[in-house]
Every structure is written in structure tokens, then in C-alpha cells.
């Protein structure tokens, strides 16, 4: 273990320690972080482990060859028998000398050949390069795992026969020495038996068995399953009842053997399900299996990564093809909230682009989303989210800076909105109070044209500089108001109503309205930005043989 802060260690140092099996937990996390962030680092990691594996196997094959040559030379010279602490053996019985020579050549070629074949199939990247030959399996992939508190029941360098693994939550993929791969679904307990067998004590697992591992066996409290070249799932419930389901190929399922009777085996084919009892195996109807019993995870999907798609508008120049101000300059905003602004002219007298000040001046009109009053002249300007790839499922946010906020008459309001149309939206911002030149923050649902669930907090004064952000995360809406004058911020949330859930035709934007007064005021709007948080499956490098790289999936 190194006393150096892992974040200060060179990448090559961390990779070499990984090859040597000398990484502590902190260094392992640091290596995963760097691999996740840098494709070149991932290539270096894979190349280093491949070279290390090749060297290891070549050295082992050479050692085996030299040892055999020494033994054969001793035999040929009638020397003493080679002895090891665990076992004594002799090749004298292979005389005459010609036979010994042929055997030596055959065994040496076999040792060398096996070494070079092994070079073509290195151990999984997560397997410690210096692990003992007695290790029978390796953890090769994991997702959202929580293991038992006892370290002896977690995956580690000791993955020998008899090792008990207790997975509380998550998915963990284990590769056995002969090539079978088992995917555990937490909670589950499994015991490693050999390089080609295990015991499922409780929980759920699936197994993928390549041809070289045919005969892979899983024991359970009531019986056993022997693979015949296949993919299958196995569950053991709290009472020890065992159910097996075949996805591909076939397996043999048999109950526990009794002292006076050999346990009968039943061959199961693709899509067949069987219940293994202590004294029998009975085929079940897969259509009557409980939902939980039939829900097997057969592969760990790569983690999803967030891909922000953003649009930023600073009003520094006209934008042709967008909504026009009174002078005919494109202001950059592209759409009105459906149901608003229908009677406003193409050259909108309430809008003035000011490129020199990098600002849009918006003069409020007498209109009100609540009760749908005079919305044909309402100023609700923004963007269509579908133009940023929005399909209805993604999260998103819109923000705008409004400096030196003016004093609207009572109930006058300005801020941000998100919605399908004028009578189906969520809006938030500032609403004026009885006291002159004072506002409260608000966030409100409007489903059917009537405001509901309004949340109001705090007091703001005219003349202050604000940045507003309307945000949707996991389907829930909130409003963040940053007072840049006071260097403070407030966040409002609102009761969730499903009327916008899954809607693909959403619009977002800014608005200003003197709802119950004919006195209009002008808002200055700067720096409008919209972000849609699309997601996709991460592409994990195949050279890492399934090693899961940690990746942040939460956009701040």
C-alpha cells in the first residue's frame, strides 16, 4: 500500500500496481476514475494487462519445461528421483531412454503450446495478475453492488474454492476458471467450489457456459444442475426451493441423492422450467411462474451516460428566421407557447433586440394564464424542446438572467414556463405584492387553464438582478432563483401532477404579464439557455473484457 495520495500518482504507476495486484481501495477508485474519463488511458490499461498476461504465461511454460528437462536428465543419468514437499514421483518407469525422450518432447511441446494458447486468452482485466493458481473465479463486472459487511464474503484476491460471496444489492458477474460466467442478482449467496462449479445458497443467478466449460455444475439446497452447453437461470428462495429455467441449449437437473438410491436426472430443453425438489424434478408451466421468479437478468447493460444538448442565446446579434422584434430583427427565440400571442403582429411592438447591450427588451401585456385571459396578446416566447431532440422522457432546464427587475402592478408577474399550451403548463418566477415594488417567488401548475398548487416564498425588491432556472429532474419540477445582487439563492418545488408526463410536444421560454392592470413595464432579458439531458448507453472498451468503468450519470 502506498502512502501517496492516489490522485497524485502517475497513471503508469497505478496501471503497474494493478498488474501486480497491489492496488488498495483508494488507488483502485482513482484508477477507475481516470479510465472512465480518458480513452487513451483505457487503451494503455488494456495493453499493459495483455503484455503482463503474455509474459506471465510464457514464464510459467518455460519454468515447466525446464523442470521437466531436469527431471528427464536425472532419469537418463540414473540420478535420484525429484521430490516435492507435496508429492514424490519418478519417470524411471518410462524407460527405455528412447521412450523417455519422446515423452519429454511431447510434454515440453504441450507446455509451450498451452502457454502460447493462453496468451491468446488473457485473464479478465479485474483478475489480480499475481493471484494464486488455486483461485477458481474472478469478478469481471459489477453494477450498483453492495456486499456483506464482512470482507471475507466480498470478492477480492482470495477467490479460492470454498469462498462464500454474499451480494446484498446489485448485479455481479463472475467468470470461472474454465470459462463459465455467472451473473448474480442481489440479494444472493453463492459458494465457489471449483473452476467449473458453484453452490447457489440463496437468491438468483444466470449462467452462460461456452463449449470449453461444458459440464459446469451448480448445486442448490435441493439438487443440482449440470450444463450441457447452454444458458440457464436458477433461483433458490428463502425456503430452499430451487427453480431452473433454460434459455438456450439444455441442462440436466437432478434432486439430492439419497443413501440408498441414485438421484434421477431430467434433461431440460430451451424455454423449459422445472422445480427441483429434494426427491424429484418436476417440469413446470412457464406461463404460471410468478413475475419475480421469471425475471432473470442475463447481461449487465453498460451504464447510461448523459449527453446534454444545449442552446444558448446572448442577444448579441440578430438571428434570421426567428421571432421578430418591432424593427424586424430576429430575436433568437423561435416559438410562442401555443394558445398565446395569436393577435400580435409579425413585427412585435413589445419586443426590441439590443445587440449592443446583449439584451432583449420585453414589454409586458395585460394577459393571464390563470383563467386564460387575453392570451391572444400574451407574451410567452421560447423554444420547442423537440428541436433539441426531446422525446418526452428526458429531463431539461431553461434559465434566463433578468437584471434590474422593474416594479409591476399588483399580481403582475414574469418568469419562465414549460408546457404544451396555454392551459397545460408549469410556470414560475416573481409575482408582485400589495406592497409597492416588492415581489414573492412563485411556482404553479396549470392544468385546464386554472392555477393550482401554487408555492410562494420570500420577498424580492425592484432593481435587483436575478437569474431564474426552471428545471425538470426525474419528472419533478423546481425553480431556482439566484439573487445576484444579494448573492443568495432560493429553490421552490411543487406538487407533482402527471399532466405533462411523457408529453413530447413541450415548449419552454420566458414571459411577462401585467395580469390585472393596463400599466405595462419593460423587462431586460439576457443569456437565455436551454438544455435537454438526453441519455445513451455508454460504449465500454471491449479490450477491458467486461470491466465496468465508473461513470457519473447525474447532471448537476
Secondary structure by P-SEA (a helix, b strand, c coil): ccccccccccaaaaaaaaaaccccaaaaaaaaaaaaccaaaaaaaaaaaaaaaaaaaaaaaaaaaaaaaaaaaaaaaccccccccccccccccccaaaaaaaaaaaaaaaaaaaaaaaaaccccccccccccccccccccccccccccccccccccccccccbbbbbcbbbbbbbcccbbbbbbcccbbbbbccccccccccccbbbbbccccccbbbbccccbbbbccccbbbbbcccbbbbbbbccbbbbbbccccccccbbbbbbcccbbbbbccccccccccccccccccccccccccbbbbbbbbccccccccccccccccccccccccccccccccccccccccbbbbccccbbbbbbcccccccccccccbbbbbbcccccccccccccbbbbbbcccccccccccccccccccccccccccbbbcccccbbbbbbbbbccccccbbbbbbbbbccccbbbbbbccccbbbbbbbccccccbbbbbcccccccccccccccccccccccccbbbbbbbcbbbbbbbbbbbbbcccccccbbbbbbcccc
